[in-house]
Amino acid sequence: MPDATYVAFVPSKHRDELRKILQTEDTGPLAWRERRSLFGSEFYFSGPPVLARKAQAYVAEWVLSH
């Protein structure tokens, strides 16, 4: 099955914290990259579709809870 890519927008005030979390965690088959902009960053999660979607959903909930 081909990989899927999902994106989550993270405001500027949270992007450093999320980047540190992602750098220290073993994400296994999931790859991530960041695209910075003026008001925040887009974090792209690529890998198996179910895993990429779960990562995007988790980050969206994480941003809302902070």
Secondary structure, 3 states (H helix, E strand, C coil): CCCEEEEEEEEHHHHHHHHHHHHHCCCCCCEEEEEECCCEEEEEEEECHHHHHHHHHHHHHHHHHC
